[in-house]
Amino acid sequence: MSLAPVQHTADGLESLRSGVTGSVFAPGDPELPYEIAGFNPAVVHRPLAVVAVTGSRDVQNAVQWAAERGVPIDVRSTGHGAGASEGSLIISTRRMHRVTVDAQRRVARVEAGARWREVVDAAAAHGLAPLCGSSSGVGVVGYTLGGGVGLLGREYGFAADHVLAIGLVTPDGRLRHVTADSEPELFWAARGGQGNFGVVTALDIRLFPVKTLYAGGLYFPASAASRVLHAYRTWAPTLPEPASSSVALQLRLPPLEAVPAHLRGQSLLHLRFSHHGPAREGEALLAPMRAVAEPIMGQVGEIPFQAVDTVHQDSKDPIPSWHQGAQLHSLDADTVDTLLDAAAPEADLPPLIVELRQLGGALARPAAPPNAVAGRDGAYSVHVVGPMFPGLEKTVPALGTGVLNALKPWSTGTALLTFLGETTPEELAANWTPAAGARLREVKRTVDPRNLFRFGHALGV
């Protein structure tokens, strides 16, 4: 059963304020937009109120307040990948960002609002590394419970595969310690079902003995894109599991300060490579791609894991954007030709980034214990991103959707949740098998029968 949110009253917000140590913001408060500002300025939230929680007790009281009034709940940390939220109580967890490392057990306890940078630095002090993604500015919780694919994924699997415990405040206001032993069904569902079941207060995650990588990126001109992509499709499948790769067509680079002046408006192909092993092995593995064409810039070499952001060179500055993802079961000559025709790297079109990220290896194997992560059937992930600058609000989604539609003959029909943009409930459900989808919805109905957590990649009841 889904309840329509009720309008709050001044007395109602006062009762919320009296129940939390953090701040509460109402519409019209000048601090509210800054509290919920996310990485994508194109996403606009219109909440009933925002509570900036400082600990698990705040989270419990905020959830209980919303549940008593039938107000749906949304959770914000960094705002990466967040959909719009309206008529909700937004729980902002960014003040909860403590990270503690148990080096002997190789486990980190990470609070709800922590970013990967904080975990990477804390783990590196002990010669360890987490299964973070390509950008350490992303929040740990949303990334991990959506699956989480990083540079170490082909060797160790999804980030969600290595969650050991979840502190979770469910819609009844209870703080649960969710593990494979304590609540196996909820533990299965939360690892892959993202934010459908409550507010995470902390995660216990495994760390790995990784100090350095042989990694980096090479940029090729658009004129070499066909040669490089065709070489890539035969080279990538030969890589061992400790190696990962991706390619990104960066089309018509926008006139931003982060882009060198001489490259603005140009199109490039960015080859990214990472190898967890001796530098000489990584160098030998990459050599065939270096021989295909002359890169115009870029560097690959041994780096400390703390420099993981230098591999993909993801933007660090908020940009209004549209994005959508899919998965491919194979990458053959026809796939590459179709992609090049659809993306048209040498045509005069608006900016767009089309990324192919290699999957397989440990990412294709079931987790132990099993979880609800979708997307183990893909050989490659395809992710299309475009800036929603004024005047491009219709053009960019149309171009991006056109690229994904052209690749449908090779699509698995699924997508990684962390790369999935706005979607319908039916499109979301297609990412799981019918049995897994039914199991997820049953857990949702049991834990959140009123569908209070209905934003983002919401399952519904």
C-alpha positions as CSV (number, residue, x, y, z in Angstrom):
1,M,0.0,0.0,0.0
2,S,1.3,3.4,-0.9
3,L,0.4,6.5,1.1
4,A,0.2,10.0,-0.2
5,P,2.4,12.4,1.8
6,V,0.7,14.8,4.2
7,Q,1.6,18.4,4.4
8,H,3.8,19.2,7.4
9,T,2.9,21.9,9.9
10,A,5.1,24.2,11.9
11,D,4.3,22.1,15.0
12,G,5.3,18.9,13.1
13,L,8.7,20.3,12.2
14,E,9.2,21.4,15.7
15,S,8.7,17.9,16.9
16,L,11.2,16.7,14.3
17,R,13.7,19.3,15.5
18,S,13.3,18.3,19.1
19,G,14.0,14.7,18.2
20,V,17.3,15.1,16.5
21,T,20.7,16.7,17.3
22,G,21.2,17.7,13.6
23,S,19.6,20.6,11.8
24,V,16.2,20.6,10.2
25,F,15.5,22.8,7.1
26,A,12.1,23.7,5.7
27,P,11.3,25.1,2.3
28,G,12.4,28.8,2.2
29,D,15.3,28.3,4.5
30,P,18.4,29.6,2.8
31,E,20.5,26.7,3.9
32,L,18.2,24.0,2.4
33,P,19.5,24.2,-1.3
34,Y,23.1,23.8,-0.1
35,E,22.3,20.9,2.1
36,I,20.8,18.8,-0.7
37,A,22.9,20.1,-3.6
38,G,24.2,17.1,-5.5
39,F,26.7,16.3,-8.1
40,N,24.1,16.7,-10.9
41,P,22.6,20.2,-10.8
42,A,20.0,19.1,-13.3
43,V,18.3,17.2,-10.6
44,V,16.0,19.4,-8.6
45,H,14.5,18.3,-5.2
46,R,11.3,19.8,-3.7
47,P,11.1,18.2,-0.2
48,L,8.7,18.9,2.6
49,A,11.8,19.1,4.9
50,V,15.4,18.1,5.2
51,V,17.1,16.7,8.3
52,A,20.9,16.7,8.5
53,V,21.5,13.7,10.7
54,T,24.6,13.3,12.8
55,G,24.2,9.7,14.0
56,S,22.0,6.6,14.0
57,R,19.7,7.9,16.7
58,D,18.9,10.9,14.5
59,V,18.2,8.6,11.6
60,Q,15.8,6.5,13.8
61,N,13.9,9.6,15.0
62,A,13.7,11.1,11.5
63,V,12.3,7.8,10.0
64,Q,9.8,7.5,12.8
65,W,8.7,11.1,12.3
66,A,8.1,10.5,8.6
67,A,6.4,7.1,9.1
68,E,3.9,8.5,11.6
69,R,2.9,11.1,9.1
70,G,3.0,9.0,5.9
71,V,5.8,11.2,4.5
72,P,8.0,9.3,1.9
73,I,11.7,9.3,2.7
74,D,14.6,10.0,0.5
75,V,18.3,9.8,1.5
76,R,21.1,12.0,0.2
77,S,24.8,11.8,0.6
78,T,26.9,13.1,-2.3
79,G,24.1,13.2,-4.8
80,H,25.8,11.1,-7.5
81,G,23.2,9.5,-9.6
82,A,20.3,10.8,-7.6
83,G,16.9,11.2,-9.0
84,A,14.5,14.0,-8.2
85,S,12.7,13.9,-4.9
86,E,9.4,15.7,-4.2
87,G,7.1,15.9,-1.2
88,S,9.6,13.9,0.9
89,L,11.6,14.1,4.0
90,I,15.2,14.1,2.8
91,I,17.6,12.6,5.3
92,S,21.1,14.1,4.6
93,T,23.8,11.7,5.9
94,R,26.9,13.7,4.8
95,R,27.8,14.6,8.4
96,M,28.2,10.9,9.2
97,H,31.5,10.1,7.6
98,R,33.7,8.3,10.1
99,V,35.9,5.5,8.7
100,T,37.7,3.0,11.0
101,V,40.0,0.2,9.7
102,D,40.7,-3.1,11.4
103,A,43.9,-3.9,9.6
104,Q,44.2,-7.4,11.1
105,R,40.8,-8.5,9.8
106,R,41.1,-6.3,6.6
107,V,37.7,-4.7,7.3
108,A,36.6,-1.1,7.3
109,R,33.5,0.2,9.1
110,V,32.2,3.1,7.0
111,E,29.5,5.5,8.1
112,A,26.6,6.5,5.8
113,G,27.9,9.8,4.4
114,A,31.6,8.8,3.8
115,R,33.1,9.1,0.3
116,W,35.5,6.6,-1.1
117,R,38.4,9.1,-0.8
118,E,38.1,8.8,3.0
119,V,38.2,5.0,2.8
120,V,41.0,4.8,0.3
121,D,43.2,7.0,2.4
122,A,42.4,5.2,5.7
123,A,43.0,1.8,4.1
124,A,46.3,2.9,2.4
125,A,47.8,3.6,5.7
126,H,47.7,-0.2,6.3
127,G,48.7,-1.3,2.8
128,L,45.1,-2.1,1.9
129,A,42.5,-0.9,-0.6
130,P,38.7,-1.0,-1.0
131,L,36.7,-1.9,-4.1
132,C,35.9,1.7,-5.0
133,G,35.0,2.9,-8.4
134,S,36.7,5.2,-10.8
135,S,36.0,8.3,-8.8
136,S,36.9,8.6,-5.1
137,G,34.4,11.5,-4.7
138,V,31.4,9.1,-4.9
139,G,29.6,8.1,-1.8
140,V,30.3,4.6,-0.5
141,V,26.8,3.4,0.4
142,G,24.9,4.1,-2.7
143,Y,27.7,2.8,-4.9
144,T,28.2,-0.4,-2.9
145,L,24.5,-1.4,-2.5
146,G,23.9,-0.8,-6.2
147,G,26.6,-3.3,-7.0
148,G,29.8,-1.3,-7.5
149,V,32.3,-1.9,-10.4
150,G,35.8,-0.6,-10.0
151,L,39.3,-1.2,-11.2
152,L,39.7,-4.3,-9.0
153,G,36.3,-5.8,-10.0
154,R,37.4,-8.4,-12.5
155,E,39.8,-9.8,-9.8
156,Y,37.6,-9.5,-6.7
157,G,34.0,-8.9,-7.9
158,F,31.4,-6.3,-7.1
159,A,31.8,-4.1,-4.0
160,A,28.4,-5.4,-2.8
161,D,29.9,-9.0,-2.8
162,H,32.2,-7.9,0.1
163,V,29.8,-6.3,2.5
164,L,29.9,-8.1,5.8
165,A,27.3,-6.2,7.8
166,I,24.8,-3.4,7.3
167,G,23.5,-1.0,9.9
168,L,20.0,-0.3,8.6
169,V,17.1,1.8,10.0
170,T,14.0,0.2,8.5
171,P,10.7,2.1,8.1
172,D,9.5,0.9,11.5
173,G,12.3,3.0,13.0
174,R,14.4,0.0,14.2
175,L,18.1,0.0,13.8
176,R,19.0,-3.5,12.6
177,H,22.4,-5.2,12.4
178,V,21.9,-7.0,9.1
179,T,24.2,-9.9,8.3
180,A,24.1,-13.2,6.6
181,D,23.3,-14.9,9.9
182,S,21.1,-12.3,11.6
183,E,18.7,-11.5,8.7
184,P,19.7,-13.5,5.6
185,E,16.8,-12.4,3.4
186,L,17.2,-8.7,4.0
187,F,21.0,-9.1,3.7
188,W,20.5,-10.7,0.3
189,A,18.2,-8.0,-0.9
190,A,20.0,-4.9,0.4
191,R,23.2,-5.9,-1.4
192,G,22.0,-5.0,-4.9
193,G,18.6,-3.6,-4.0
194,Q,20.2,-0.3,-3.1
195,G,18.0,2.1,-1.0
196,N,14.7,0.3,-1.1
197,F,14.7,-1.0,2.5
198,G,15.7,1.8,4.8
199,V,18.5,4.2,5.7
200,V,22.0,2.7,6.0
201,T,23.9,4.0,9.0
202,A,27.1,2.1,8.4
203,L,28.7,-0.7,6.3
204,D,31.4,-3.2,7.3
205,I,33.3,-3.9,4.1
206,R,36.3,-6.1,3.2
207,L,39.6,-4.5,2.2
208,F,42.3,-6.1,0.0
209,P,46.1,-6.2,0.0
210,V,46.6,-3.8,-2.9
211,K,49.2,-1.0,-2.6
212,T,50.0,-0.2,-6.2
213,L,48.6,-0.6,-9.8
214,Y,50.2,-0.4,-13.2
215,A,47.5,2.0,-14.6
216,G,46.6,5.1,-16.5
217,G,45.1,6.2,-19.7
218,L,46.0,7.0,-23.3
219,Y,44.2,9.5,-25.5
220,F,43.8,8.9,-29.3
221,P,42.5,11.3,-31.9
222,A,39.0,10.7,-33.4
223,S,40.7,9.8,-36.7
224,A,42.1,6.7,-34.9
225,A,38.9,5.7,-33.2
226,S,38.0,2.9,-35.6
227,R,41.5,1.3,-35.5
228,V,41.7,1.5,-31.7
229,L,38.2,0.2,-31.1
230,H,38.6,-2.7,-33.4
231,A,41.9,-3.6,-31.8
232,Y,40.3,-3.2,-28.4
233,R,37.5,-5.7,-29.1
234,T,40.1,-8.5,-29.8
235,W,42.6,-7.5,-27.1
236,A,40.4,-7.0,-24.1
237,P,39.2,-10.7,-23.9
238,T,42.8,-11.8,-23.7
239,L,43.4,-9.9,-20.4
240,P,43.8,-11.8,-17.2
241,E,41.4,-11.1,-14.3
242,P,43.8,-8.8,-12.4
243,A,43.6,-6.5,-15.4
244,S,40.7,-4.2,-16.3
245,S,40.1,-1.9,-19.2
246,S,37.6,0.5,-20.7
247,V,37.3,2.9,-23.6
248,A,35.4,6.2,-23.8
249,L,34.5,8.1,-26.8
250,Q,34.7,11.7,-25.6
251,L,32.8,13.6,-28.3
252,R,33.1,17.3,-28.8
253,L,34.8,18.1,-25.5
254,P,32.9,21.0,-23.9
255,P,34.4,24.5,-23.2
256,L,35.1,23.9,-19.5
257,E,38.2,24.9,-17.5
258,A,38.9,21.2,-16.8
259,V,39.5,20.6,-20.5
260,P,42.8,21.9,-22.0
261,A,42.1,24.9,-24.3
262,H,43.5,23.2,-27.4
263,L,41.2,20.2,-26.9
264,R,37.9,22.0,-26.4
265,G,35.5,21.0,-29.2
266,Q,37.6,18.1,-30.2
267,S,36.7,14.4,-30.1
268,L,39.0,11.8,-28.5
269,L,39.1,8.2,-27.6
270,H,40.3,7.5,-24.1
271,L,41.7,4.0,-23.4
272,R,41.9,3.2,-19.7
273,F,44.0,0.3,-18.3
274,S,44.7,-1.1,-14.9
275,H,46.7,-4.1,-13.8
276,H,47.2,-5.4,-10.2
277,G,50.6,-6.9,-10.6
278,P,54.2,-6.2,-11.4
279,A,54.7,-3.2,-13.7
280,R,56.6,-5.3,-16.3
281,E,53.6,-7.5,-16.6
282,G,51.2,-4.6,-17.1
283,E,53.5,-3.0,-19.6
284,A,53.6,-6.3,-21.6
285,L,49.8,-6.6,-21.5
286,L,49.3,-3.0,-22.7
287,A,51.9,-3.2,-25.5
288,P,49.6,-4.4,-28.3
289,M,47.3,-1.4,-27.8
290,R,50.2,1.1,-27.8
291,A,51.2,-0.3,-31.2
292,V,47.8,0.4,-32.8
293,A,48.1,4.2,-33.1
294,E,50.1,7.1,-31.7
295,P,48.4,8.6,-28.6
296,I,48.3,12.4,-28.5
297,M,48.6,12.4,-24.7
298,G,48.3,10.3,-21.6
299,Q,50.4,8.3,-19.3
300,V,50.4,4.7,-17.9
301,G,52.8,3.5,-15.2
302,E,53.0,2.3,-11.6
303,I,50.8,4.4,-9.3
304,P,49.9,4.1,-5.6
305,F,46.3,3.0,-5.2
306,Q,45.5,6.4,-3.7
307,A,46.0,7.8,-7.2
308,V,43.1,5.7,-8.5
309,D,41.3,8.8,-9.8
310,T,44.0,9.5,-12.4
311,V,43.0,6.4,-14.4
312,H,39.6,7.4,-15.7
313,Q,40.0,11.2,-15.1
314,D,36.3,11.6,-14.2
315,S,35.1,15.1,-13.6
316,K,35.4,16.4,-10.1
317,D,33.1,19.4,-10.6
318,P,29.3,19.2,-10.6
319,I,27.9,19.3,-14.1
320,P,24.2,19.2,-15.1
321,S,23.9,15.9,-17.0
322,W,21.8,13.1,-18.4
323,H,23.0,9.5,-18.3
324,Q,21.8,6.0,-19.1
325,G,23.4,2.6,-19.2
326,A,23.1,-0.9,-20.7
327,Q,25.1,-4.1,-21.0
328,L,26.4,-6.0,-24.0
329,H,26.8,-9.7,-24.2
330,S,29.6,-9.4,-26.8
331,L,31.7,-6.9,-28.7
332,D,32.4,-7.8,-32.3
333,A,33.3,-6.0,-35.5
334,D,29.6,-5.2,-36.2
335,T,29.1,-3.8,-32.7
336,V,32.1,-1.5,-33.1
337,D,31.0,-0.3,-36.5
338,T,27.5,0.3,-35.3
339,L,28.8,2.3,-32.3
340,L,31.0,4.4,-34.5
341,D,28.1,5.1,-36.8
342,A,25.7,6.0,-34.0
343,A,28.2,8.1,-32.0
344,A,29.7,9.8,-35.1
345,P,33.0,10.9,-33.4
346,E,33.9,13.2,-36.3
347,A,30.5,14.8,-36.7
348,D,29.6,18.3,-35.5
349,L,27.2,17.3,-32.7
350,P,26.7,18.2,-29.0
351,P,29.1,16.8,-26.4
352,L,28.6,13.2,-25.3
353,I,30.7,10.5,-23.6
354,V,30.1,6.9,-24.6
355,E,32.0,4.4,-22.4
356,L,32.5,0.7,-22.8
357,R,33.8,-0.9,-19.6
358,Q,35.0,-4.5,-19.6
359,L,33.3,-6.8,-17.2
360,G,33.7,-10.6,-16.7
361,G,36.1,-12.4,-14.4
362,A,34.9,-12.3,-10.8
363,L,32.1,-9.9,-11.8
364,A,30.5,-12.8,-13.6
365,R,30.6,-15.2,-10.7
366,P,28.0,-15.5,-7.9
367,A,28.8,-13.9,-4.6
368,A,29.2,-16.0,-1.5
369,P,26.9,-15.5,0.3
370,P,24.6,-14.7,-2.7
371,N,23.1,-11.3,-3.1
372,A,20.7,-9.4,-5.4
373,V,23.3,-7.6,-7.6
374,A,22.1,-7.3,-11.1
375,G,24.3,-7.4,-14.2
376,R,26.5,-10.5,-13.9
377,D,25.5,-11.5,-17.4
378,G,27.3,-8.7,-19.2
379,A,30.6,-8.8,-21.0
380,Y,30.7,-5.0,-21.3
381,S,28.9,-2.2,-19.7
382,V,28.0,0.7,-22.0
383,H,27.3,4.1,-20.3
384,V,26.3,7.3,-22.1
385,V,26.6,10.7,-20.4
386,G,25.9,14.1,-21.8
387,P,25.8,17.7,-20.4
388,M,22.4,19.3,-19.9
389,F,23.6,22.8,-20.7
390,P,20.9,25.3,-21.7
391,G,19.5,24.4,-25.2
392,L,20.6,20.7,-24.9
393,E,17.9,19.4,-22.6
394,K,16.2,17.5,-25.5
395,T,19.1,17.0,-27.8
396,V,21.5,15.1,-25.4
397,P,18.9,12.5,-24.2
398,A,17.8,11.9,-27.8
399,L,21.4,11.4,-29.0
400,G,22.3,9.2,-26.0
401,T,19.2,7.1,-26.4
402,G,19.9,6.8,-30.1
403,V,23.4,5.3,-29.3
404,L,21.9,2.8,-26.8
405,N,19.1,1.8,-29.3
406,A,21.6,1.2,-32.0
407,L,23.4,-1.3,-29.7
408,K,20.3,-3.2,-28.8
409,P,21.1,-6.2,-31.0
410,W,24.0,-6.9,-28.6
411,S,22.2,-5.9,-25.4
412,T,21.6,-8.3,-22.5
413,G,18.5,-6.3,-21.6
414,T,20.1,-5.5,-18.3
415,A,22.2,-2.6,-16.8
416,L,24.4,-2.0,-13.8
417,L,22.3,-0.1,-11.3
418,T,25.1,2.4,-10.6
419,F,25.0,3.4,-14.3
420,L,21.2,3.3,-14.7
421,G,19.6,6.7,-15.1
422,E,15.9,7.5,-14.8
423,T,13.9,4.4,-15.5
424,T,10.4,3.0,-15.3
425,P,9.5,0.3,-12.8
426,E,9.2,-2.1,-15.6
427,E,12.6,-1.2,-17.0
428,L,14.1,-1.5,-13.5
429,A,12.5,-4.9,-12.9
430,A,14.0,-6.2,-16.2
431,N,17.5,-6.2,-14.6
432,W,16.7,-9.2,-12.5
433,T,15.4,-12.6,-13.4
434,P,11.7,-13.1,-12.7
435,A,12.5,-15.2,-9.6
436,A,15.0,-12.6,-8.2
437,G,12.6,-9.7,-9.0
438,A,9.8,-11.5,-7.2
439,R,12.0,-12.2,-4.2
440,L,13.1,-8.6,-4.0
441,R,9.6,-7.3,-4.1
442,E,8.6,-9.8,-1.3
443,V,11.3,-8.4,0.9
444,K,10.2,-4.9,0.0
445,R,6.6,-5.7,0.9
446,T,7.7,-7.2,4.2
447,V,10.1,-4.4,5.3
448,D,8.4,-1.4,3.7
449,P,4.7,-2.3,3.1
450,R,3.7,1.4,2.8
451,N,6.4,2.1,0.2
452,L,8.0,5.0,2.2
453,F,11.3,4.5,0.3
454,R,10.0,5.2,-3.2
455,F,12.7,7.4,-4.7
456,G,15.7,6.5,-6.9
457,H,15.7,2.9,-8.2
458,A,12.5,2.0,-6.3
459,L,11.0,-1.4,-6.6
460,G,7.5,-0.5,-5.4
461,V,5.2,-2.9,-3.5
